[in-house]
């Protein structure tokens, strides 16, 4: 039991590095497909969820559980995917809700600075750890412009929106 908890916690910790790599390197540095998708969020912060990853990750986890059972690798994967789920929830809260505590205020301020002209800095959303290690955490702190939480709908509706599958009547 203790070993399983430690492996799960390692998966959560590994997520923080995966998040930094995905957001920082794939989303901002390498300028590939991930960067183009990430720019949608920078142009429209309502597009807050990485919904294209939800179903593949659920499928991967289910397949791993069916094939390998509750082995250390599956427990590690569960920690990673749980980290991703926590990231999604926190990222939503940062953009759409007022912070509940000092930790949320701190993470919200960092992320808003990232959106407000420091796109190559503050790359960790759930943790500043990798920004500190890789030098993307500015030494001079500045306060973000005050921004009220967003209102309106997020992009989660796209997950259940099948209007794009309907045939166009003009196509016969």
C-alpha positions as CSV (number, residue, x, y, z in Angstrom):
1,X,0.0,0.0,0.0
2,X,2.7,2.5,0.9
3,X,4.6,1.6,-2.3
4,X,1.5,2.2,-4.4
5,X,0.9,5.6,-2.7
6,X,4.6,6.5,-3.3
7,X,4.4,5.5,-7.0
8,X,1.1,7.4,-7.4
9,X,2.8,10.5,-5.8
10,X,5.7,10.1,-8.2
11,X,3.2,10.1,-11.1
12,X,1.7,13.4,-9.7
13,X,5.2,14.9,-9.5
14,X,6.1,13.6,-13.0
15,X,3.1,15.4,-14.3
16,X,4.5,18.8,-13.2
17,X,7.5,18.1,-15.5
18,X,5.3,16.8,-18.3
19,X,3.2,20.0,-18.0
20,X,6.3,22.2,-18.2
21,X,7.5,20.3,-21.3
22,X,4.1,20.3,-23.0
23,X,3.3,23.9,-22.2
24,X,6.8,25.4,-22.4
25,X,8.7,23.5,-25.0
26,X,5.9,22.2,-27.2
27,X,3.5,25.1,-26.7
28,X,5.9,28.0,-26.9
29,X,9.4,27.0,-28.0
30,X,9.2,24.4,-30.8
31,X,6.4,26.1,-32.8
32,X,4.8,22.9,-34.1
33,X,1.3,21.6,-34.0
34,X,1.1,21.9,-30.2
35,X,2.1,25.5,-30.4
36,X,-0.6,26.3,-32.9
37,X,-3.2,24.6,-30.7
38,X,-1.9,26.4,-27.6
39,X,-2.1,29.8,-29.3
40,X,-5.8,29.3,-29.5
41,X,-5.9,29.6,-25.7
42,X,-3.7,32.7,-25.7
43,X,-6.0,34.3,-28.2
44,X,-9.2,33.2,-26.4
45,X,-8.7,32.2,-22.7
46,X,-12.2,30.7,-22.8
47,X,-10.5,27.8,-24.7
48,X,-9.1,26.6,-21.4
49,X,-9.5,22.8,-21.6
50,X,-7.3,20.4,-23.4
51,X,-10.3,18.4,-24.4
52,X,-8.5,16.7,-27.3
53,X,-6.5,14.7,-24.7
54,X,-9.4,13.6,-22.5
55,X,-10.7,10.6,-24.5
56,X,-7.2,9.3,-25.6
57,X,-6.0,9.5,-22.0
58,X,-9.1,7.7,-20.7
59,X,-8.6,5.0,-23.3
60,X,-4.9,4.7,-22.6
61,X,-5.6,4.3,-18.8
62,X,-8.4,1.8,-19.4
63,X,-6.2,-0.3,-21.7
64,X,-3.3,-0.2,-19.3
65,X,-5.6,-1.3,-16.4
66,X,-7.1,-4.1,-18.4
67,X,-3.8,-5.4,-19.8
68,X,-1.5,-4.8,-16.8
69,X,-3.8,-4.5,-13.8
70,X,-2.7,-2.6,-10.8
71,X,1.0,-2.9,-11.5
72,X,3.5,-0.1,-10.6
73,X,3.4,1.2,-14.2
74,X,-0.4,1.6,-14.2
75,X,-0.2,3.2,-10.8
76,X,2.4,5.7,-12.1
77,X,0.2,6.4,-15.2
78,X,-2.8,6.9,-12.8
79,X,-0.7,9.5,-10.9
80,X,0.2,11.3,-14.2
81,X,-3.3,11.4,-15.5
82,X,-4.6,12.5,-12.1
83,X,-2.0,15.4,-12.3
84,X,-3.4,16.3,-15.7
85,X,-6.9,16.3,-14.3
86,X,-5.8,18.5,-11.4
87,X,-4.1,20.8,-13.9
88,X,-7.3,21.1,-16.0
89,X,-9.3,21.9,-12.9
90,X,-6.8,24.5,-11.6
91,X,-6.4,26.1,-15.1
92,X,-10.2,26.5,-15.2
93,X,-10.2,28.0,-11.7
94,X,-7.4,30.4,-12.6
95,X,-9.3,31.8,-15.6
96,X,-13.0,31.5,-14.4
97,X,-13.0,31.8,-10.6
98,X,-11.8,34.0,-7.8
99,X,-8.9,32.5,-5.8
100,X,-10.0,30.7,-2.6
101,X,-6.6,30.9,-0.9
102,X,-3.0,32.3,-1.0
103,X,-1.8,29.3,-3.1
104,X,-4.5,29.9,-5.8
105,X,-3.8,33.7,-5.7
106,X,-0.1,33.0,-6.3
107,X,-0.7,30.5,-9.1
108,X,-3.3,32.8,-10.7
109,X,-0.9,35.8,-10.6
110,X,1.9,33.8,-12.3
111,X,-0.4,32.5,-15.0
112,X,-1.9,35.9,-15.7
113,X,1.6,37.4,-16.0
114,X,2.3,34.6,-18.6
115,X,-0.8,35.7,-20.5
116,X,0.0,39.5,-20.1
117,X,3.2,39.7,-22.2
118,X,5.5,37.1,-20.5
119,X,4.6,34.2,-22.8
120,X,8.1,32.7,-22.5
121,X,8.1,32.9,-18.7
122,X,5.9,31.4,-16.0
123,X,5.4,28.2,-18.0
124,X,4.4,26.0,-15.0
125,X,0.7,26.4,-14.3
126,X,0.5,24.0,-11.3
127,X,4.0,24.6,-9.9
128,X,6.9,27.1,-10.3
129,X,9.4,24.3,-9.7
130,X,10.5,23.7,-13.3
131,X,10.5,27.5,-14.1
132,X,13.0,27.9,-11.2
133,X,15.1,25.0,-12.5
134,X,15.2,26.0,-16.1
135,X,15.4,29.8,-15.6
136,X,11.9,30.8,-16.9
137,X,10.9,32.2,-13.5
138,X,11.8,35.9,-13.6
139,X,13.7,37.1,-10.6
140,X,11.9,40.5,-10.5
141,X,8.3,39.9,-9.6
142,X,5.7,42.2,-10.8
143,X,2.0,42.2,-10.1
144,X,-0.3,41.2,-12.9
145,X,-2.9,43.7,-14.3
146,X,-6.1,43.0,-12.3
147,X,-8.3,40.8,-14.3
148,X,-11.8,39.7,-13.2
149,X,-12.5,36.0,-13.7
150,X,-13.9,35.2,-17.1
151,X,-17.6,34.7,-17.7
152,X,-19.3,32.8,-20.4
153,X,-18.8,29.3,-21.8
154,X,-15.6,27.3,-22.0
155,X,-14.5,25.1,-24.9
156,X,-15.7,22.0,-23.0
157,X,-19.0,22.2,-25.0
158,X,-17.0,21.2,-28.1
159,X,-16.5,17.7,-26.6
160,X,-20.2,17.0,-26.8
161,X,-21.1,19.2,-29.8
162,X,-21.7,17.1,-32.8
163,X,-23.0,19.8,-35.1
164,X,-20.0,19.5,-37.3
165,X,-21.1,16.0,-38.2
166,X,-24.4,17.1,-39.7
167,X,-24.5,17.1,-43.5
168,X,-24.7,20.5,-45.1
169,X,-28.2,20.5,-46.9
170,X,-26.6,22.5,-49.9
171,X,-24.3,19.5,-50.6
172,X,-27.3,17.3,-51.6
